Amino acid sequence: MGGKGKGARGKLIVLEGVDGAGTTTQKAKIVEWLRERGEHVHGTNEPSDGPIGAMIRQILRGRLVASTGEGKASPIDPAAVALLFAADRLDHVKNEILPALERGYHVVCDRYVVSSLAYQGLDTDLRFVRQINDKALAPDLTIFIDVPADIAMARIEATRVGRDSFEKLAIQKRVAQAYKEILADWRGGRVITVDGTAPIHTVTRDVRQALESLLG
């Protein structure tokens, strides 16, 4: 971040979607576009770049595992992983997101609470995941980039060398369905759905239109 805030509090804008939906690409394009408009903006992501976020990445890549009483490697309990995501989020908000918002910066975050519900809710009681994320700061706008799981996985296979534990078609189909069910009953702020199967420039245009309705 750089420069001075404008005095008014910034907006928290969140991008959501299955792996391969294009949230990271659109985050970069939003940040660039807002800067061109003369807005103060800070781009970020979850898991965060903080210490808890770094631990989560190691877990997702299979590089950090639990140890059984017999000294054998074992996957970390899904409920424990859900707690780590929630802890990372609270730390992220306190130390990065909220200070930026209070300085007048708009914050564009690649993934947030809905991701935890959609992903951690697969293997953990969804009520538990909701409860541990209850204190998270509500976004001003959530943009859901809607892409079918098979298309998203084809993109991943074409562009990524390494994958995390969720990047499998069967899992992504469950995640895609979870997203739709969660957002259909979402009470955590305004949500706009964008067709992520369109060309990148079209998705960017649609995302900008959603932001213009928020920012004016």
C-alpha positions in Angstrom: 0.0 0.0 0.0 1.1 3.6 -0.5 -0.2 7.1 -0.5 -2.8 8.6 1.8 -6.3 7.5 2.5 -9.2 9.7 1.6 -10.7 9.9 5.1 -13.9 7.8 4.4 -13.6 4.1 5.3 -12.9 1.8 2.3 -15.0 -1.1 1.1 -14.2 -4.8 1.6 -14.7 -6.5 -1.7 -14.4 -10.3 -1.8 -14.0 -12.7 -4.8 -15.3 -16.2 -4.4 -15.4 -19.3 -6.7 -14.1 -22.9 -7.1 -10.4 -23.4 -7.8 -9.8 -22.4 -11.4 -12.7 -19.9 -11.5 -10.3 -17.0 -12.0 -10.6 -15.2 -8.7 -6.9 -14.4 -8.5 -6.9 -13.1 -12.1 -9.9 -10.9 -11.4 -8.5 -9.6 -8.1 -5.4 -8.3 -10.0 -7.6 -6.7 -12.6 -9.8 -5.0 -10.0 -6.8 -3.7 -8.2 -5.3 -2.3 -11.4 -8.7 -0.8 -12.5 -9.3 0.9 -9.2 -5.8 2.4 -9.2 -6.5 3.8 -12.6 -9.6 5.4 -11.3 -7.5 7.1 -8.6 -8.8 5.0 -5.8 -6.7 3.8 -2.9 -6.7 0.0 -3.0 -5.0 -3.0 -1.4 -5.2 -6.5 -2.8 -4.9 -9.5 -0.5 -5.9 -13.2 -0.3 -6.8 -16.1 1.9 -5.1 -18.1 3.2 -3.3 -14.9 4.1 0.5 -14.2 3.9 0.7 -14.3 7.7 2.1 -17.1 9.8 -1.1 -19.0 10.1 -1.8 -18.7 6.4 1.7 -20.1 5.7 0.9 -23.1 7.9 -2.4 -23.7 6.1 -0.7 -23.7 2.7 1.7 -26.3 3.9 -1.2 -28.5 5.1 -3.1 -28.1 1.8 0.0 -29.2 -0.1 0.6 -32.2 2.1 3.8 -30.9 3.5 2.5 -30.6 7.0 0.8 -33.6 8.6 0.0 -34.8 12.1 1.7 -37.7 13.8 -0.1 -40.6 15.4 0.9 -42.3 18.7 2.9 -44.8 16.6 4.8 -42.1 15.0 3.1 -42.5 11.6 2.1 -39.5 9.5 -1.6 -38.7 9.5 -3.7 -35.9 7.8 -4.6 -33.1 10.2 -8.1 -33.3 11.5 -10.5 -31.3 9.2 -12.0 -29.5 12.2 -8.6 -28.4 13.2 -7.9 -27.1 9.7 -11.3 -25.2 9.8 -10.1 -23.6 13.1 -6.8 -22.6 11.5 -8.7 -20.9 8.6 -10.9 -19.0 11.0 -7.9 -18.0 13.1 -6.0 -16.9 10.0 -9.0 -14.8 9.0 -9.3 -13.0 12.3 -5.6 -12.3 12.3 -5.8 -11.2 8.7 -8.7 -8.8 9.4 -7.0 -7.3 12.5 -3.5 -6.8 11.1 -4.1 -6.2 7.4 -7.7 -5.7 6.2 -9.1 -3.4 8.9 -6.1 -1.0 9.1 -6.3 -0.6 5.3 -10.1 0.0 5.4 -9.7 2.6 8.2 -7.1 4.4 6.1 -9.6 4.8 3.3 -8.3 1.9 1.1 -10.7 -0.4 -0.7 -9.6 -4.0 0.1 -10.0 -6.7 -2.6 -9.7 -10.1 -1.1 -9.3 -13.4 -3.1 -11.5 -15.7 -1.0 -13.0 -15.2 2.5 -15.7 -16.7 4.7 -17.8 -18.3 2.0 -14.7 -20.3 0.9 -14.4 -21.7 4.4 -18.0 -22.8 4.4 -17.8 -24.3 1.0 -14.5 -26.1 1.5 -14.2 -26.9 5.2 -17.9 -27.6 5.3 -17.3 -30.7 3.1 -15.6 -32.6 5.9 -16.7 -30.7 9.0 -20.1 -29.9 10.4 -21.2 -26.7 8.6 -22.8 -25.3 11.7 -19.4 -25.5 13.4 -17.7 -23.8 10.5 -20.3 -21.0 10.6 -19.9 -20.6 14.3 -16.1 -20.2 14.3 -16.4 -17.6 11.5 -19.2 -15.7 13.1 -16.9 -12.8 14.3 -15.4 -12.2 10.8 -15.9 -8.8 9.4 -18.7 -8.8 6.8 -17.8 -7.8 3.3 -19.4 -4.9 1.5 -19.7 -6.9 -1.6 -19.0 -10.6 -2.5 -18.6 -11.4 -6.2 -19.1 -15.1 -7.0 -17.4 -16.1 -10.2 -19.6 -19.0 -11.3 -17.7 -21.7 -13.3 -18.7 -25.4 -13.5 -16.2 -27.8 -11.8 -15.2 -29.6 -15.0 -14.3 -26.3 -16.8 -12.4 -25.1 -13.7 -10.4 -28.3 -13.5 -9.5 -28.2 -17.2 -8.0 -24.7 -16.5 -6.1 -26.0 -13.5 -4.7 -28.9 -15.5 -3.6 -26.6 -18.3 -1.9 -24.0 -16.2 -0.7 -25.4 -12.8 2.2 -27.7 -12.0 1.4 -28.4 -8.4 -2.0 -28.8 -6.8 -3.4 -28.7 -3.4 -5.5 -31.4 -1.7 -8.8 -29.9 -3.0 -7.9 -29.7 -6.7 -9.7 -32.9 -7.8 -12.7 -33.0 -10.0 -14.9 -35.0 -7.6 -14.1 -32.6 -4.8 -14.6 -29.5 -6.9 -18.1 -30.7 -8.0 -19.0 -30.9 -4.3 -17.5 -27.5 -3.7 -19.4 -25.9 -6.6 -22.7 -27.3 -5.3 -21.8 -26.2 -1.7 -21.2 -22.6 -3.0 -24.6 -22.4 -4.6 -26.4 -23.8 -1.6 -24.6 -21.4 0.8 -25.0 -18.3 -1.3 -28.7 -19.0 -2.0 -29.3 -18.5 1.8 -26.5 -16.0 2.4 -27.0 -13.3 5.0 -23.5 -11.9 5.1 -23.9 -8.9 2.8 -24.5 -8.2 -0.8 -23.6 -11.0 -3.3 -23.4 -10.7 -7.1 -22.9 -13.7 -9.4 -20.8 -13.4 -12.5 -20.6 -15.9 -15.4 -17.0 -17.1 -15.2 -17.1 -19.2 -18.3 -17.1 -16.0 -20.5 -13.8 -14.6 -21.9 -11.6 -13.0 -19.3 -12.3 -9.4 -20.6 -16.1 -10.1 -20.4 -15.8 -11.3 -16.8 -13.7 -8.3 -16.0 -16.4 -6.0 -17.5 -19.1 -7.7 -15.5 -17.1 -7.4 -12.3 -16.4 -3.7 -12.9 -20.1 -3.1 -13.4 -20.8 -4.7 -10.0 -18.2 -2.5 -8.4 -19.5 0.6 -10.0 -22.9 -0.1 -8.4 -21.1 -0.3 -5.1 -18.6 2.6 -5.4 -20.5 5.0 -7.7 
